[in-house]
Amino acid sequence: MPPLLTRYFARRIALAALLFEALLCVPLVMTSLFQTLPAAAVRGGLLWPALLGTLPTAMFLALPLAVSVAVALEFSRMASEGMIAVLYSMRLSVWAICKPAAIVALGGVAAGYALSCYFAPSYVGQMHDVIHVIRNSLNHRMLEPAHFYTFDKGARTIFFRRWKTADVAAGMFIHQHSAEKDEEQIINADEAEFRRNETGVVIALNHGSIQTLPAGATSMRNANFEQYAIPVDMQGAGGLPKRDWRGVFELPLGEFLGARPNPNWDQRGYAEWMSEAAKRFLIPLLAFSHTLFAIGLVLSVAAATGRGAAATVSTILVLPLLHIAFLVGSESLVRENPALIWAVAGAIAFEIVVAVILILRLNAEFPAVAEAAAPAGAPG
């Protein structure tokens, strides 16, 4: 195919793939976030880290489908407009016609590996940090009035009547136990301001009292204060609080390859590692295998002269079903039985073989060009 046509078709397919990627990812990610995050989390500024932690993973999982659907629609358009017949008339083989789509598909494979092996592991932990904050009420703007909240493994309980501003609460009650001093405290304050610093939150209490009961004592000590500050291990200005665990899906490529568990010692960890490996290393290849299959399927159904356009559009529905089957196999089936990763890899190879067979059946064989003139004196 001439370079100008190659660039033209490749640009059309690439732009369509980017459009389909956005149409697939944006609604899916936003719907998932608003189902997972409460309204208070959005108010607490957790939407952006949750979005950043979810989007790269959704992008590399949806990228093969976006590329293959863009290719299928482009080839369907070319067939319906008779462009395939024109390209054949230029003595181009079907492999030459497939070249722009193959270039975009290989670019999709490269982008998929960049997302799955670098960007997704680097950012997916932020979503789990957000979930950690939500489950443990570590963002003070998520706290609801007239509820009891426990922190530090039950050592501190906080209650307040209402919010005056986004960071100032009225009617604060705190019950806490100090393991160092071995004493309990009950603190009441008219007003409490949550002040974030780099490491956490400081609750600045105004106009209140402290009742202290040392261990073994029979009476409480009372003291009034104008201002009193209590540090709390909550979300500070320096970032989200860190979890005390790290998932295999957060490991960069080098650490991930070195963290393969022994199946005899940790079967569950081995299954999770194999499932993550299937998603990282096999799903990006689907951008190429789905593309070849889409080309073979569309061109097999559509006539080169443009007939059968309606049938080619219906064949595109096969691609989402096929892609979902691969995702389910990589995520769920491999997690249940790690040996099935080879079945997923074999299915990808089988898809490529079937696509190549379909395309080979369509490849045109042009007759050799006849001699320009017959020898003199030859019989007519």
Disulfide bonds with the S-S distance in Angstrom:
none
